[in-house]
């Protein structure tokens, strides 16, 4: 995770001005470590999308388990990948193999399609959690300390039906960083962007518009969308 965070710091340092970082899931964790531990002051603001220092173990394993499925065998076609996603998210109407989905797949010389993520990275997560019951507790402590160090504008967006970030996790983060704003998006799961893109975009635009414009308003606290 610190390697991902270091990449973010390096990328931010090449820009003409501090970027406003919006990180979903692993991207949010990397941003939290980057700003709260490695290089405070790298970003103008930080938005965490359905991620927090405290995560539900069952939700984490469900996400990683989905990522591990078919990691070696791949798919015969993008449509087969769409079928797997539909089983993983039965609450969402089935979607076909759109150009958006195809961008997450790569076709190898064997003709099959594979997710872009690194199989070794996924296996290491599964192995660590299965072989070391205390690994998540240590990770939570590290992330909590990073969150407590944050002073920049902070925004947590949670999927209202998330199985990874609970309401208790939200409270914990807001105790660590009392200045944090919070938006709860009804009926969205951990995949907030895919479940409720319009509500997600509205929350992002509202927050960034207030903190990154000449007429900056005061924080709004908690919102429901």
Backbone as CSV, one residue per row, in Angstrom:
resi,resn,N_x,N_y,N_z,CA_x,CA_y,CA_z,C_x,C_y,C_z
1,UNK,0.818,-1.205,0.000,0.000,0.000,0.000,0.858,1.263,0.000
2,UNK,1.980,1.198,0.710,2.868,2.367,0.717,3.491,2.605,-0.656
3,UNK,3.674,1.538,-1.433,4.182,1.715,-2.797,3.170,2.487,-3.647
4,UNK,1.890,2.123,-3.534,0.847,2.855,-4.251,0.825,4.321,-3.790
5,UNK,0.941,4.519,-2.487,0.933,5.880,-1.941,2.120,6.680,-2.459
6,UNK,3.282,6.041,-2.532,4.469,6.735,-3.038,4.296,7.133,-4.501
7,UNK,3.610,6.295,-5.270,3.328,6.650,-6.668,2.465,7.906,-6.736
8,UNK,1.474,8.001,-5.862,0.603,9.178,-5.844,1.396,10.438,-5.497
9,UNK,2.258,10.332,-4.519,3.074,11.481,-4.114,3.956,11.926,-5.274
10,UNK,4.561,10.950,-5.959,5.437,11.277,-7.085,4.663,11.956,-8.211
11,UNK,3.470,11.446,-8.508,2.652,12.047,-9.566,2.223,13.466,-9.191
12,UNK,1.801,13.652,-7.938,1.358,14.977,-7.492,2.484,15.997,-7.553
13,UNK,3.703,15.546,-7.281,4.841,16.467,-7.249,5.188,17.000,-8.635
14,UNK,4.713,16.326,-9.697,5.009,16.763,-11.067,4.008,17.794,-11.582
15,UNK,2.953,18.032,-10.852,1.902,18.942,-11.320,2.207,20.381,-10.924
16,UNK,1.604,21.315,-11.654,1.833,22.733,-11.391,1.156,23.206,-10.107
17,UNK,0.126,22.502,-9.691,-0.556,22.844,-8.439,-1.008,21.562,-7.762
18,UNK,-1.301,21.661,-6.486,-1.713,20.479,-5.738,-3.041,19.950,-6.292
19,UNK,-3.121,18.675,-6.559,-4.365,18.110,-7.073,-5.359,17.804,-5.957
20,UNK,-6.624,17.799,-6.327,-7.680,17.310,-5.445,-7.823,15.821,-5.730
21,UNK,-7.484,14.990,-4.764,-7.463,13.544,-4.980,-8.807,12.917,-4.607
22,UNK,-9.369,12.163,-5.542,-10.579,11.384,-5.300,-10.189,9.918,-5.464
23,UNK,-10.218,9.170,-4.359,-9.753,7.788,-4.402,-10.813,6.814,-3.942
24,UNK,-11.144,5.863,-4.806,-12.110,4.823,-4.455,-11.374,3.557,-4.022
25,UNK,-11.806,2.966,-2.933,-11.277,1.690,-2.457,-9.760,1.766,-2.288
26,UNK,-8.986,0.981,-3.039,-7.531,0.991,-2.893,-6.947,2.376,-3.161
27,UNK,-7.528,3.109,-4.107,-7.055,4.467,-4.380,-7.217,5.382,-3.186
28,UNK,-8.320,5.212,-2.454,-8.522,6.007,-1.254,-7.549,5.644,-0.153
29,UNK,-7.288,4.351,0.012,-6.318,3.908,1.018,-4.932,4.466,0.708
30,UNK,-4.554,4.407,-0.571,-3.250,4.937,-0.967,-3.177,6.436,-0.712
31,UNK,-4.257,7.152,-1.004,-4.285,8.586,-0.754,-4.195,8.915,0.722
32,UNK,-4.841,8.121,1.537,-4.807,8.321,2.985,-3.389,8.167,3.525
33,UNK,-2.678,7.137,3.074,-1.297,6.926,3.507,-0.384,8.013,2.941
34,UNK,-0.609,8.385,1.690,0.234,9.397,1.055,0.164,10.725,1.805
35,UNK,-1.044,11.186,2.086,-1.223,12.494,2.714,-1.032,12.439,4.224
36,UNK,-1.459,11.350,4.853,-1.416,11.273,6.310,-0.131,10.730,6.882
37,UNK,0.727,10.148,6.023,1.957,9.546,6.536,3.190,9.923,5.717
38,UNK,3.162,9.642,4.425,4.374,9.792,3.619,4.755,11.236,3.325
39,UNK,3.782,12.029,2.862,4.100,13.385,2.407,2.920,14.325,2.627
40,UNK,2.674,14.728,3.878,1.586,15.669,4.146,1.744,16.940,3.312
41,UNK,0.628,17.425,2.804,0.662,18.624,1.984,0.761,18.350,0.506
42,UNK,0.674,17.082,0.105,0.784,16.739,-1.310,-0.473,17.086,-2.098
43,UNK,-1.625,17.109,-1.424,-2.896,17.284,-2.116,-3.659,18.487,-1.570
44,UNK,-4.531,19.023,-2.430,-5.352,20.158,-2.021,-6.555,19.693,-1.206
45,UNK,-7.051,18.500,-1.495,-8.151,17.909,-0.734,-8.128,16.407,-0.988
46,UNK,-8.857,15.674,-0.163,-8.901,14.218,-0.289,-10.339,13.741,-0.139
47,UNK,-10.814,13.011,-1.131,-12.131,12.386,-1.064,-11.952,10.874,-1.030
48,UNK,-12.467,10.248,0.007,-12.418,8.799,0.169,-13.751,8.217,-0.265
49,UNK,-13.738,7.340,-1.243,-14.970,6.766,-1.776,-15.155,5.359,-1.224
50,UNK,-16.047,5.231,-0.261,-16.394,3.983,0.407,-15.166,3.241,0.916
51,UNK,-14.336,3.990,1.613,-13.168,3.397,2.255,-12.862,4.187,3.516
52,UNK,-12.400,3.501,4.551,-12.115,4.138,5.838,-11.103,3.270,6.586
53,UNK,-10.500,3.803,7.636,-9.519,2.999,8.387,-10.075,1.691,8.925
54,UNK,-11.327,1.702,9.353,-11.963,0.475,9.830,-12.823,-0.104,8.717
55,UNK,-12.546,-1.337,8.335,-13.315,-1.984,7.279,-13.866,-3.304,7.778
56,UNK,-15.045,-3.646,7.313,-15.657,-4.909,7.701,-14.891,-6.073,7.060
57,UNK,-14.361,-6.994,7.856,-13.572,-8.102,7.286,-14.329,-8.893,6.223
58,UNK,-15.616,-9.148,6.454,-16.384,-9.930,5.480,-16.510,-9.176,4.164
59,UNK,-16.667,-7.861,4.253,-16.761,-7.056,3.035,-15.459,-7.036,2.270
60,UNK,-14.348,-6.936,3.009,-13.032,-6.954,2.365,-12.824,-8.270,1.626
61,UNK,-13.136,-9.382,2.272,-12.918,-10.688,1.662,-13.839,-10.906,0.464
62,UNK,-15.019,-10.326,0.526,-15.933,-10.458,-0.617,-15.360,-9.729,-1.830
63,UNK,-14.845,-8.522,-1.620,-14.273,-7.751,-2.724,-13.049,-8.466,-3.296
64,UNK,-12.143,-8.871,-2.399,-10.909,-9.516,-2.859,-11.221,-10.873,-3.487
65,UNK,-12.211,-11.569,-2.932,-12.608,-12.850,-3.512,-13.119,-12.691,-4.932
66,UNK,-13.882,-11.629,-5.174,-14.346,-11.355,-6.535,-13.167,-11.085,-7.458
67,UNK,-12.188,-10.322,-6.960,-11.027,-9.997,-7.780,-10.187,-11.231,-8.072
68,UNK,-10.173,-12.189,-7.123,-9.379,-13.403,-7.305,-10.046,-14.391,-8.261
69,UNK,-11.375,-14.356,-8.309,-12.098,-15.288,-9.172,-11.702,-15.074,-10.630
70,UNK,-11.363,-16.126,-11.301,-10.985,-16.103,-12.720,-9.664,-15.381,-12.980
71,UNK,-8.900,-15.090,-11.926,-7.659,-14.337,-12.128,-6.661,-15.140,-12.961
72,UNK,-6.723,-16.453,-12.875,-5.820,-17.298,-13.661,-6.467,-17.794,-14.954
73,UNK,-7.748,-18.129,-14.886,-8.410,-18.727,-16.045,-8.924,-17.697,-17.035
74,UNK,-9.221,-16.481,-16.552,-9.730,-15.458,-17.445,-11.133,-15.776,-17.943
75,UNK,-11.503,-15.130,-19.057,-12.850,-15.277,-19.618,-12.750,-15.554,-21.117
76,UNK,-13.718,-16.304,-21.607,-13.739,-16.587,-23.037,-14.089,-15.338,-23.845
77,UNK,-14.834,-14.413,-23.206,-15.268,-13.202,-23.902,-15.605,-12.129,-22.864
78,UNK,-15.689,-10.865,-23.260,-16.147,-9.823,-22.337,-17.555,-10.094,-21.803
79,UNK,-18.400,-10.744,-22.603,-19.752,-11.070,-22.140,-19.709,-12.013,-20.938
80,UNK,-18.760,-12.953,-20.945,-18.624,-13.866,-19.803,-18.204,-13.082,-18.560
81,UNK,-17.331,-12.093,-18.724,-16.952,-11.233,-17.596,-18.159,-10.461,-17.085
82,UNK,-19.020,-10.006,-17.991,-20.228,-9.286,-17.591,-21.150,-10.192,-16.774
83,UNK,-21.195,-11.479,-17.109,-22.009,-12.432,-16.345,-21.492,-12.567,-14.913
84,UNK,-20.159,-12.597,-14.749,-19.562,-12.701,-13.415,-19.901,-11.467,-12.587
85,UNK,-19.821,-10.302,-13.189,-20.155,-9.061,-12.482,-21.623,-9.075,-12.068
86,UNK,-22.490,-9.558,-12.945,-23.920,-9.605,-12.633,-24.198,-10.501,-11.428
87,UNK,-23.481,-11.618,-11.318,-23.654,-12.493,-10.154,-23.121,-11.833,-8.888
88,UNK,-22.051,-11.052,-9.031,-21.447,-10.377,-7.878,-22.337,-9.245,-7.380
89,UNK,-23.060,-8.597,-8.285,-23.911,-7.469,-7.923,-25.345,-7.714,-8.392
90,UNK,-26.047,-8.642,-7.735,-27.399,-8.990,-8.179,-28.407,-7.858,-8.011
91,UNK,-28.073,-6.846,-7.201,-28.983,-5.728,-6.992,-29.058,-4.811,-8.199
92,UNK,-28.055,-4.898,-9.071,-27.961,-3.983,-10.201,-28.472,-4.680,-11.467
93,UNK,-29.258,-3.988,-12.303,-29.680,-4.600,-13.569,-28.469,-5.067,-14.371
94,UNK,-28.597,-6.246,-14.977,-27.462,-6.788,-15.714,-27.061,-5.857,-16.856
95,UNK,-25.775,-5.667,-16.988,-25.252,-4.836,-18.063,-24.388,-5.691,-18.975
96,UNK,-24.414,-5.364,-20.227,-23.634,-6.123,-21.193,-22.171,-5.725,-21.184
97,UNK,-21.446,-6.254,-22.147,-20.006,-5.980,-22.243,-19.790,-4.647,-22.952
98,UNK,-19.942,-3.573,-22.211,-19.787,-2.231,-22.755,-18.317,-1.918,-23.006
99,UNK,-18.084,-0.800,-23.692,-16.702,-0.355,-23.901,-16.025,-0.076,-22.563
100,UNK,-16.816,0.410,-21.583,-16.257,0.667,-20.263,-15.736,-0.603,-19.618
101,UNK,-16.509,-1.684,-19.706,-16.068,-2.957,-19.148,-14.845,-3.478,-19.898
102,UNK,-14.862,-3.369,-21.217,-13.746,-3.879,-22.017,-12.436,-3.187,-21.674
103,UNK,-12.510,-1.951,-21.194,-11.284,-1.231,-20.837,-10.622,-1.820,-19.594
104,UNK,-11.371,-2.626,-18.816,-10.817,-3.272,-17.627,-10.239,-4.650,-17.940
105,UNK,-10.347,-5.063,-19.188,-9.892,-6.384,-19.595,-8.757,-6.265,-20.611
106,UNK,-7.925,-7.271,-20.651,-6.889,-7.332,-21.677,-6.886,-8.741,-22.262
107,UNK,-6.742,-8.809,-23.564,-6.734,-10.099,-24.244,-5.300,-10.564,-24.419
108,UNK,-5.028,-11.772,-23.947,-3.684,-12.329,-24.033,-3.551,-13.218,-25.270
109,UNK,-2.322,-13.651,-25.570,-2.108,-14.474,-26.769,-2.964,-15.731,-26.821
110,UNK,-3.413,-16.229,-25.664,-4.252,-17.435,-25.689,-5.679,-17.134,-26.136
111,UNK,-5.984,-15.857,-26.380,-7.307,-15.477,-26.856,-8.299,-15.161,-25.759
112,UNK,-7.957,-15.445,-24.499,-8.869,-15.194,-23.397,-8.651,-13.791,-22.833
113,UNK,-9.658,-13.325,-22.094,-9.629,-11.972,-21.545,-9.383,-12.027,-20.039
114,UNK,-8.509,-11.145,-19.548,-8.123,-11.146,-18.136,-8.276,-9.743,-17.554
115,UNK,-8.611,-9.696,-16.258,-8.654,-8.416,-15.564,-7.265,-7.773,-15.589
116,UNK,-7.238,-6.466,-15.468,-5.966,-5.750,-15.504,-5.152,-5.905,-14.210
117,UNK,-5.825,-6.236,-13.098,-5.085,-6.242,-11.832,-4.082,-7.386,-11.753
118,UNK,-3.097,-7.176,-10.894,-1.963,-8.091,-10.754,-2.373,-9.299,-9.905
119,UNK,-2.323,-10.513,-10.464,-2.704,-11.705,-9.696,-1.889,-11.876,-8.417
120,UNK,-0.602,-11.562,-8.459,0.246,-11.742,-7.277,-0.210,-10.826,-6.146
121,UNK,-0.576,-9.592,-6.490,-1.049,-8.648,-5.476,-2.306,-9.179,-4.780
122,UNK,-3.235,-9.692,-5.577,-4.482,-10.216,-5.012,-4.212,-11.432,-4.134
123,UNK,-3.363,-12.333,-4.598,-3.068,-13.532,-3.805,-2.384,-13.173,-2.491
124,UNK,-1.528,-12.191,-2.518,-0.844,-11.782,-1.290,-1.831,-11.261,-0.252
125,UNK,-2.848,-10.530,-0.701,-3.870,-10.044,0.231,-4.597,-11.223,0.865
126,UNK,-5.021,-12.163,0.032,-5.750,-13.323,0.540,-4.874,-14.126,1.497
127,UNK,-3.632,-14.335,1.132,-2.716,-15.122,1.955,-2.462,-14.448,3.297
128,UNK,-2.268,-13.131,3.277,-1.985,-12.405,4.516,-3.165,-12.483,5.469
129,UNK,-4.366,-12.330,4.941,-5.545,-12.326,5.810,-5.866,-13.713,6.342
130,UNK,-5.571,-14.745,5.553,-5.847,-16.103,5.999,-4.768,-16.631,6.937
131,UNK,-3.521,-16.200,6.728,-2.415,-16.721,7.528,-2.052,-15.883,8.730
132,UNK,-2.540,-14.638,8.772,-2.204,-13.733,9.870,-3.469,-13.003,10.303
133,UNK,-4.178,-13.541,11.291,-5.452,-12.948,11.727,-5.315,-11.505,12.202
134,UNK,-4.116,-11.088,12.596,-3.938,-9.738,13.120,-3.557,-8.720,12.044
135,UNK,-3.443,-9.165,10.784,-2.984,-8.256,9.734,-3.940,-7.097,9.530
136,UNK,-5.248,-7.370,9.580,-6.204,-6.284,9.370,-6.188,-5.307,10.541
137,UNK,-5.992,-5.822,11.745,-5.925,-4.931,12.910,-4.732,-3.991,12.801
138,UNK,-3.605,-4.496,12.363,-2.420,-3.644,12.193,-2.639,-2.621,11.085
139,UNK,-3.272,-3.066,10.014,-3.548,-2.140,8.926,-4.491,-1.041,9.378
140,UNK,-5.511,-1.400,10.145,-6.468,-0.399,10.638,-5.781,0.622,11.529
141,UNK,-4.848,0.155,12.360,-4.116,1.068,13.233,-3.272,2.039,12.417
142,UNK,-2.625,1.535,11.365,-1.815,2.381,10.493,-2.679,3.425,9.792
143,UNK,-3.817,2.995,9.265,-4.705,3.910,8.564,-5.338,4.918,9.517
144,UNK,-5.637,4.483,10.723,-6.226,5.396,11.709,-5.255,6.501,12.078
145,UNK,-3.998,6.146,12.245,-2.993,7.160,12.556,-2.848,8.149,11.404
146,UNK,-2.868,7.630,10.182,-2.784,8.510,9.020,-3.974,9.463,8.965
147,UNK,-5.165,8.945,9.249,-6.364,9.779,9.225,-6.306,10.872,10.291
148,UNK,-5.778,10.522,11.458,-5.674,11.496,12.545,-4.713,12.629,12.197
149,UNK,-3.804,12.392,11.265,-2.829,13.403,10.870,-3.349,14.366,9.815
150,UNK,-4.505,14.069,9.237,-5.002,14.868,8.119,-5.479,16.240,8.569
151,UNK,-5.102,17.257,7.826,-5.567,18.626,8.087,-6.212,19.247,6.856
152,UNK,-6.061,18.627,5.687,-6.614,19.187,4.460,-8.119,18.934,4.388
153,UNK,-8.863,19.619,3.512,-10.289,19.323,3.347,-10.487,17.840,3.030
154,UNK,-11.378,17.212,3.775,-11.569,15.762,3.692,-13.042,15.439,3.500
155,UNK,-13.319,14.519,2.596,-14.700,14.153,2.262,-14.804,12.643,2.176
156,UNK,-15.696,12.067,2.951,-15.980,10.635,2.875,-17.312,10.442,2.172
157,UNK,-17.303,9.657,1.098,-18.533,9.275,0.412,-18.744,7.785,0.637
158,UNK,-19.875,7.429,1.199,-20.167,6.026,1.512,-21.377,5.557,0.727
159,UNK,-21.302,4.322,0.241,-22.494,3.705,-0.320,-23.423,3.311,0.809
160,UNK,-24.662,3.749,0.748,-25.601,3.515,1.842,-25.805,2.040,2.163
161,UNK,-25.565,1.161,1.180,-25.708,-0.283,1.387,-24.353,-0.984,1.369
162,UNK,-23.288,-0.246,1.662,-21.940,-0.816,1.631,-21.789,-1.926,2.664
163,UNK,-21.138,-3.029,2.253,-20.823,-4.088,3.208,-19.372,-3.990,3.657
164,UNK,-18.701,-2.905,3.278,-17.302,-2.730,3.630,-17.096,-1.591,4.639
165,UNK,-17.823,-0.498,4.467,-17.735,0.637,5.385,-19.064,0.767,6.133
166,UNK,-19.022,0.494,7.428,-20.228,0.558,8.257,-20.419,1.971,8.803
167,UNK,-21.570,2.206,9.393,-21.817,3.508,10.031,-20.858,3.716,11.200
168,UNK,-20.477,2.632,11.876,-19.495,2.733,12.961,-18.136,3.167,12.418
169,UNK,-17.798,2.695,11.222,-16.536,3.086,10.595,-16.544,4.561,10.230
170,UNK,-17.710,5.051,9.813,-17.844,6.479,9.510,-17.628,7.300,10.773
171,UNK,-18.263,6.906,11.862,-18.122,7.611,13.130,-16.659,7.611,13.581
172,UNK,-15.994,6.488,13.437,-14.591,6.376,13.826,-13.733,7.362,13.048
173,UNK,-13.944,7.442,11.739,-13.167,8.382,10.930,-13.435,9.824,11.340
174,UNK,-14.685,10.138,11.609,-15.034,11.524,11.960,-14.541,11.896,13.356
175,UNK,-14.311,10.900,14.177,-13.677,11.177,15.465,-12.194,11.460,15.284
176,UNK,-11.574,10.750,14.346,-10.155,10.982,14.060,-9.938,12.306,13.344
177,UNK,-10.860,12.651,12.459,-10.756,13.876,11.657,-12.090,14.610,11.731
178,UNK,-12.314,15.372,12.809,-13.624,16.013,13.024,-14.034,16.977,11.917
179,UNK,-13.081,17.458,11.144,-13.421,18.403,10.082,-13.936,17.708,8.819
180,UNK,-13.929,16.381,8.795,-14.324,15.649,7.598,-15.797,15.858,7.270
181,UNK,-16.094,16.026,5.998,-17.474,16.031,5.524,-17.873,14.608,5.156
182,UNK,-19.169,14.365,5.145,-19.650,13.008,4.922,-20.888,13.027,4.040
183,UNK,-20.876,12.215,2.996,-22.037,12.049,2.131,-22.396,10.572,2.073
184,UNK,-23.651,10.264,2.375,-24.162,8.902,2.315,-25.057,8.795,1.084
185,UNK,-24.734,7.903,0.171,-25.493,7.772,-1.067,-26.394,6.548,-0.969
186,UNK,-27.678,6.796,-0.873,-28.662,5.741,-0.652,-28.625,4.688,-1.759
187,UNK,-28.774,3.442,-1.346,-28.907,2.284,-2.245,-27.621,1.919,-2.989
188,UNK,-26.548,2.666,-2.798,-25.289,2.318,-3.450,-24.513,1.343,-2.572
189,UNK,-23.768,0.440,-3.199,-22.913,-0.493,-2.478,-21.484,0.059,-2.474
190,UNK,-20.515,-0.817,-2.261,-19.122,-0.389,-2.301,-18.763,0.187,-3.675
191,UNK,-19.431,-0.310,-4.719,-19.204,0.192,-6.074,-20.073,1.431,-6.304
192,UNK,-19.788,2.482,-5.557,-20.641,3.668,-5.553,-20.790,4.267,-6.949
193,UNK,-19.688,4.416,-7.643,-19.721,5.083,-8.948,-20.616,4.332,-9.927
194,UNK,-20.491,3.013,-9.968,-21.302,2.233,-10.889,-22.756,2.143,-10.478
195,UNK,-23.019,2.186,-9.166,-24.390,2.045,-8.679,-25.191,3.336,-8.789
196,UNK,-24.551,4.465,-8.521,-25.276,5.745,-8.457,-24.374,6.869,-8.964
197,UNK,-24.050,6.820,-10.245,-23.071,7.751,-10.788,-23.528,9.205,-10.695
198,UNK,-24.799,9.474,-10.938,-25.271,10.866,-10.901,-25.159,11.447,-9.493
199,UNK,-25.576,10.670,-8.489,-25.490,11.156,-7.109,-24.043,11.310,-6.684
200,UNK,-23.202,10.360,-7.092,-21.771,10.446,-6.790,-21.174,11.705,-7.408
201,UNK,-21.461,11.948,-8.667,-20.915,13.120,-9.350,-21.379,14.411,-8.689
202,UNK,-22.650,14.451,-8.282,-23.167,15.649,-7.627,-22.427,15.923,-6.321
203,UNK,-22.155,14.863,-5.563,-21.428,15.030,-4.299,-20.013,15.529,-4.539
204,UNK,-19.351,14.976,-5.542,-17.988,15.380,-5.873,-17.949,16.842,-6.306
205,UNK,-18.832,17.200,-7.226,-18.844,18.564,-7.765,-19.146,19.580,-6.666
206,UNK,-20.066,19.248,-5.771,-20.409,20.162,-4.684,-19.203,20.415,-3.784
207,UNK,-18.543,19.342,-3.370,-17.389,19.471,-2.470,-16.245,20.219,-3.143
208,UNK,-15.885,19.813,-4.336,-14.760,20.443,-5.019,-15.078,21.890,-5.383
209,UNK,-16.312,22.138,-5.727,-16.691,23.498,-6.082,-16.561,24.465,-4.926
210,UNK,-16.799,23.969,-3.723,-16.707,24.853,-2.556,-15.278,25.035,-2.080
211,UNK,-14.453,24.007,-2.220,-13.091,24.092,-1.697,-12.063,24.518,-2.733
212,UNK,-12.424,24.449,-3.992,-11.450,24.767,-5.027,-11.978,25.833,-5.976
213,UNK,-12.619,26.828,-5.383,-13.074,27.983,-6.144,-12.725,29.225,-5.346
214,UNK,-12.856,30.384,-5.968,-12.507,31.641,-5.293,-13.501,31.987,-4.202
215,UNK,-14.708,31.417,-4.292,-15.744,31.714,-3.304,-15.987,30.462,-2.472
216,UNK,-15.058,30.146,-1.585,-15.127,28.915,-0.795,-16.098,29.063,0.363
217,UNK,-17.031,28.111,0.468,-18.013,28.133,1.544,-17.541,27.290,2.709
218,UNK,-18.316,27.278,3.774,-17.992,26.484,4.954,-18.404,25.040,4.741
219,UNK,-17.768,24.100,5.441,-18.146,22.696,5.333,-19.620,22.475,5.626
220,UNK,-20.201,21.458,4.988,-21.628,21.196,5.093,-21.970,20.051,6.059
221,UNK,-20.967,19.370,6.589,-21.257,18.279,7.529,-21.702,17.025,6.824
222,UNK,-22.889,16.501,7.199,-23.384,15.254,6.657,-24.487,15.529,5.645
223,UNK,-24.436,14.795,4.526,-25.480,14.904,3.529,-25.924,13.512,3.120
224,UNK,-27.158,13.409,2.695,-27.689,12.157,2.164,-28.170,12.402,0.750
225,UNK,-27.821,11.508,-0.139,-28.228,11.628,-1.540,-28.908,10.332,-1.998
